């Protein structure tokens, strides 16, 4: 389905949004776009929305299963503008947002749908889920100069860490149950990444409510949404496995010629399975077995 703006889509699809969950995909280029959209449909999103610049199509095989929405993807605030418009249009609905060449993984996603995941998470009285953005990169940049390879994807098995998130309203003491997470390519090549862009945490799954707003740093204005767990026990977390940072480092003239390979001693092949991510401590099932 085609829509000429996010406003037109939201006005036309209120019933579909209310059912949820909905995935919003910012389409920056054609890299792994078919794989991204197919993955979201496979894991059980009822509505998948591709937010595209006018010149980029979506692969024809998706037909009516994906909504193509013309959107100024490269403009400042394009992501938050789209997400916040969706929040206002569908209070109570669950959303996921990502970019093309990003893949949501959660515990047991091979056998359980995202609807199963969110039903359990809601039973635990949680309206948001922390996701770690785990960098993927091609094993051979000579063969894959854009750093994207679904067949030979690699990830870092270590090098991740967290720091307390300072609260400016409380003399910069750490906020309760909030951390800033770092690692992956943004850590290893931090000289090429602006400090505000180095964090790898994102609230990648959330339930809309009146007054909720996504901020440019991937946090929400309601602080409980930004927590990694509830006060009484650990909760589910998920991962967004993403080629986006690798793509950016390869397309930026300042870093492209400085980086011959993304591989290092702690690189391992990504096997596209949630168990690997759990074994590496990059997400956890909480009380969901």
N, C-alpha and C positions, 0 to 999 in steps of 0.2 A: 504494500500500500504506500502511496505517495502523499506527502503533506508538505505544504510550502512554508511552514513555520512551526515552531514549537507551540505557539498559541493555538494555531489551527488544529494541530494534533491533539492537544489536551482538551479542546472543546469538543472534538469529534469522538474521542475514545474514553470518556469518563467511566463508562461501565466496565471496560476492559481494565482500566487502571485500578478501579475499586477492587476487582478480584485479586489482582497481583499474584505473585510478585512480578515486578517489571524490571528489566535490565535496560539501562541507558548506555549506549556505546558512542563515545566520541570518535568519529572516523577521521583521523588525520592524514592517512594515506591508505594504499591498498594492501599493505604488508599484513599477511596472515588474517585478512578480514574474513574470508570464508570460514577459516578454522575458528575464529573468535565467535562469530554468529552461530555456527553449528554447535559449538560447545555449550553456549548458553541455552539453546533449545534442547540439547541432549540432557542437561542436568535439571530441566524442568521449569524454566521461566515461562509463564503463560504469555507474557508480552515482551517482545524484544524490539527496541527502538534504535535505529542507526541514525545518529545525528551527523549529517554530511554537508560539506561545502557543495555548492551547486554543481561543480564539475565532476564530482566523484559519484559513480553509481554503486549499487550493491550487487553482488553476484546474482544472476537471474534465477538460479536454482532455488532461492528462498521464497520466491513468489509472494503469496499473501501472508507468509509466516513471520515476516519482518517488516516493520514500518520504517520507511525511509523518510526522514524529516530534514528538510533543508535548514541549515543552521550555520551561523558565522563561526565556525570551529576555531579559527585562528585569532579571533578577536579577544581582547582582554576580558576576562570574566565570562567567557563563553560557557565553561563547564558549570560554574556556580549558578549562572543565570538559568540554564536549562534545568538543573537539579532543583533549584528553589522554586521554579515555576511548577514543576511536577509535584513537589511537596504541597504547595498551596492548592493544587487542583485535586489532590487525592489523599486527604488526611485519613490515617488508619491503614494505608496500603504500604507494603514492603517494597523497597527499591534496592537495586545494586547499580553502581555506576563504574564504568571502566573506559579504557581506550581500546582501539583495535590492537591486536597482538598482545592482549592481556587475557588471562585465563583464570577464572575463579575455581579454586579447589577448597574443599572442606572435608572433614573426616568422613570417610566411607562414601564419598560422592560417586564411587563406581556402582553402588547398589542402592543408594538412597537419594531421593530428589531434593532439590533446594526447598521445596515446600515441606518435606519432612523435617529438614533442618530448622526452618523458621518456626514450624509448629512447636517443636521442642523448646527452642529458644524463647518463644513467647510464653510457654508454660513456666519458664524460670523467671518470668517477669522482667525480661530484657527486651528493650526496644532498639538495640543497636549491637553490632558485632564488630570487634576489632579484626582487621585483616592486615597481614604483613605483605608488603609488595616485594616479592622475591625476584631479583633480576635473573633473567635468562639471557643467554648469548650463544651465538654460533661457535662451534669448536674451531672452525677454520674461516678466518676473515678473508682469505684470498678467494675461496669458493663462494663465500656469502658476504660480500662487502657491506651490505646493510646490517649485518650482525644477526639476521633472522634466519633460523633454520629449525623447522619443526622436527626434522629427522635427527639432527645432531645437536640438540640443545644441551647446554651445560648450565650449572648453577654452582654457587659457592656453598660448601658444606659447613663452613665456619666463618667467623669474623663478624658476627652479629652481636650487638650490645644495646643496652638501654640506659638512659639517664633520667633522673627525676625531672618532671615538667614544672618549671618555676611558675608561681602564681604572682603576677604583678600586684594584685589586690591584697596580697598577704606577705608583703616584704620579700617576695620571690621565694618563699618556702615552697617545697614541692606540693603539687596538687594531689589530692587523695585519689589513689587507684588510677593515676594517669602517668604514663611514661613516654618519652621520646625515644623511638627506636631507630637504629642506624645499622648499616652493613651493606654488603653487596658492592656493586660497581660504584655507587655514590660514595662509599667509604674508601674503596681502593683508589679511586681516581678523583678524590675530593677537590683537587686543585682545579678541576674543570667544571665543578658543580657549585653554583652559588649557595651559600650557607642556608638560606630558607628552603632550598630544594633537596637537602641532604637526608631528611627523615624518610623512613620507609613505612611508617604506620599510616593507615587510612581506615576510616570507618566505612567499610565497603558494603555493608548490609545494614539497613536501618528502616524503621517504620515511621512514616510521616505523621506529623501532628501539627495542629494549628500553632503558628508562631515559630516553628522550627526553621533554622536557616543554616545552610552549609557555608562555611567561610573559605577563603582562598587557600588556607593552609591545611585543608582537608579535615578540619575539626568543625564541631557544631556549636551553636550558641547556647544549647542546653548541656551543661557540663556532664551530666550523667551519661550522655551519649558517647562521650570521649573516654570513658573508663574501660579498662581491659577485663574487669570482672565485677560481679556484685559484691557486697560486703561480706557475705557468708561463705562463699566457696568460689573456686575457679569456674569459669564458663567456657563454652566453646569459643574457639578462635578459628580463623580461616586464613587462606593465603591467596594473593593475586599474583600469579606467575607471569612476569611481564618482560617483554623485549624492549619496552619503550626507552629505558635509560641507555641500553646498548645502541639502539637506533640513533638516539640523540648524540651520543658520543662519537658515532661514526659519521654523522651528517654535519656536525659542527666543525668548521675549518680549524678552529683552535685546538681541538682534541684529535681530529681524524688522523693527522700525520704523526701525532705523538704516541699513538697506541697501535702497536703491531698485532697484538693479540690480547684477548681478555682472559686467557687461561693462566692459571697459577697453580701452585702445589695443592691447593684446596678446592680445585675445580673437579666436579664429578658430573657424569652424564645425568640428565633429568629423565626419569623413566615414566613421567606423566601419570603418576599414581599417588594417591593421598597418603599411602603408608610411608613412602619415602619422606614426605614432608613432616609427618608425625615423628618418624625415627630421628630426623635431624632437629627436632624441637622447634620447627617453624610453624606449627599449629598444634592445637591440642583438643581432644574430644570432651574435656570437662567431665560431666556426669553422663554423657551420651555414649552408650555402648551398643 
